Amino acid sequence: MNADNQAPSWDEHADWWIDGFTGGVDPEYEEQIIPLVVAELLQSTRILDVGCGEGQVSRRLAAGRPDREVVGVDPTERHIEVARSRGGGVVYQIASVDRLPFDDNHFDAVVACLVFEHVDDLDAAIGEVSRVIAPGGTFLFLLNHPLLQTPNSGWIDDQILDPPEQYWRIGEYLTETVNIEEVEPGVRVRFVHRPLGRYINTLSAAGLVLEHMHEPPPPAGFLARCEEYAMASTIPRLLALRLRKLPASASVEG
């Protein structure tokens, strides 16, 4: 993997993220991501939200659930500052996913929402997630779809064909790469691309086995923003995996 690519830190982009993707302004979070997380973790009572940002997922998990312990961690000071100011009954700490400040087996669920695309040391991070989940607990793992949202993927308007055609181009998939994307003028974000098998095999090696996979179509609010692409509803942007931590005595055959 090419690790030479550098981008400004999340401390520099924190307010861009907060203003553009929280507080109810982003349809993918409001209509899809948050409802999915809440539904998947209904039975969990000790939940860790890794890479929690300003806490929008954590707050929804804690809302109306006094029986729950919800903890959010993020390495970005500004995110944690805003998360604490917005309250919601969540405990927030500054920490990164590859070095979690919790005892073994402390949580019965961990959620990571669009975090691992920015994590360099996948093995350490997954190992830490597995370590803090109690046997039988859940890891809810949400990613930009590793196949369909690869670098250089996107809509193609092919005007050479008669009649013209629209289709979704898939970029280079199998190679692990680090890319800097200018997601809007002046905002450059560092993304790590890995094929899905790299994630699944690392999760399995850490004792986290796949139970269910979601590939939902983009939500209505997002589709309304790209009406020029009639087939947008057929290309998932999100991949959500529900995994279970095996008991210590169990093993997974490689």
N, C-alpha and C positions, 0 to 999 in steps of 0.2 A: 504494500500500500504506500502511495506517495504521501508522506507526512510533512512535506516541506511547505505546503500551501498554508498561508496564515491569513487570518481575518481579524478585524477588531473583536474584542471580547464582548461577551453578553452584557457586561457592565455598561458598555457604550451604547448598546442597542436596547437596553431594558425598557426605556420609555416608549420606543417604537413598538415593542411587543405589547406592552400594557395598553397603549392607546388603540392599537389596531386589532387586538385579538381577545380582549377581555371586556368585562362590563356589559356583556350582551350584544356586542357589535359584530361578532363573527358567527355566521350561520352554521359553520361546520362544528364549532364547539357547542353552540346553543341547541341546535337541532339534532346533532348526531353524537358527538363525542361524549358530552356530559351525560345525556340520557343513557347511553350504552354503558358507561362506567357505573352509574348509579344502579342500573338494573342488574349488572353482573355481580355486584358486591353487596347485594341486599342482606345476605346472611352474615357478613363479616363484621366484627366488632373492634378489631385493633388493626388499623389501616395505615400504611405508610405510602405517601405520595412522593415519589422521587422525581426531582426536576420539576417541582410544583409551580415554578414561576411565581406569579402574584397570588396564587392560591385559589383560582376559580373552581378547579375540580375538587380540591380539599374542602372548600366551604360547602359545596353541594353535598358532599358525602357526610358532612357533619350536621347539615341542616335537619332539624326535627329528630335527631337521633342522640338523645342524651346518654344512651347506653354505649356509645362509641367513643373510642380513643382514636382521633385522627391526627397524624403528624405529617407535616410537609417539610421537605428539605430541598434546598437549591443552593448552588455555589455562588449565585449572584446577589450581592448585598442589597442592591436596589430592589430586586424582586422580593426579598424577604422583608425589607422595610415596608413596602407597600402592602404585602400580605398581612403583616401584623396590624397595620393601620386599618385594614378592612375587616379584621376580626373574624367572627363566624365560629368561634369555639374550637379553633384549630391551634395546635402548638407548632411553631415554625422554628427551624434551625438552619444555619448556614452549613452545608455539607455537600459533598459530591457523592455520586452513586458508587464510585469505586472505593470509597472509604466511609462507610456508614457508622455513626457513633451510637450503635445500639447492640444490645446483647443478642447472642444467638437465639433463634426461635422466638423472638419477641412478638412478631406480628402474625395475624392469621391471613393477612392479604397485603400485597404490595401492588401499586399501580404505577406504570411509567407511561406517560402520554406524550408522544412525539419528542422523546428525549434521546434515545439511543442513536439517532441520526447525527448527534453531535458528540458522541462519546468515542474516544480513541481506543481505550483499553477495554474491549468487549469482554474478554475472559475475566478480568478482575471485577468488572461491574456486575456481570451475571453471577459470579461467585459470591459477591457481597449480598445481592438480592436474595439468593438462595439461602445464604447463612442466616439472615434475619427472619425468614419465614419459618413458622412452625411446621413440622411434618403434617401433611394433609392440607396445608394452606394453599392460597391462590396467588398466582402472579398474573395480573392483567397487563398485557404488553401491547401497546398501541404504537404503530409505525406508519410513516408514509409508505405506501405499498412498495416493497422492495423490487418487484418486477415492473410494475406499470408506471412507477414514478422514478425510474432510473435517471441519472444525469443525461441531459439532451433528449429526454422524451418530450412529446408534445404534439399538438394538433398540426396536421399538414393539410393545406388546401391545395390539392393537385389540379391546376388549371390546364395541364397538358392533356389529360384524359378528356374524352368526349362521351358522355357529359362529364363535367368536373366532379371530383370526388374528394371527400374529407375522410381522413383516417388518422389513427393514433400511432405515432412512431415510437418504438421502444429503443432507448439508447443502449449503450454497452452495459450488459447485465452481469456477466460472470466475474469481471475484474473488480477487486476491492479498490476504491479510489477515494481521495479527498478532493472536494471541489469547493471553490468559493463562488457563490451565486450572488449577483446583485439583484436582490429581491424587489427593490425599488430604488430610485435614485439616491445614492449616498449610503445605502444600507447593504453591506456585504456580509453574508452569513456563511459559515463553514459547515458543510455537510459531509458526512462519511457514508459512502454507499457500500453495502455488503449484499451479496445474494442471500436469498431466504434460507438456503441450506446452511449457511454459516451461522445464522441465528439459531436455527432449530437444533443443530448438532451441539452448539455451545450450551444451549439451555438443557438439552438432554444429558450432557456430561455433568452438569451441575445438579442433576436430580429433579429437573423440572420437566414434566411430560405434558404434551399437548392434549387438551380435552376438547376444545372447540375453537373454530376459526370463523371470524366474521370478515366478509368482504362487501360491505354495504355500498350501494350506489351513493353518489354525492347527494346531499339533502336538497330540498326544494329551494331554500334560500341561496345556496351556492349556484344551482343550475340557472336560477333567474339572472345571475350575473354573466352567464356565458350562453345566451340564447342563440348566438350565431353558430354554435356547434350542436347540431341536432342529436348527435350520438353521445354527448357528454354523460348522459345517465347510464351508459353501458360500461364506463371505465371507472372502477373504484379508485379513489385516492387514498383510502384508509385500509389498513390491515390490522385487525385486533385478534390477539391470541389469548385464550384463557388456558393457563397451565396450572398443574397441581404438583406440589412438592411431595416426592415419594417419602415414605417412612425410611428411617435410617437402615433398616434391614433389607429394603428392596434394592434392586439394581436394574439398570437399563442395558440391554445388549447393544454393543456398538456395531 
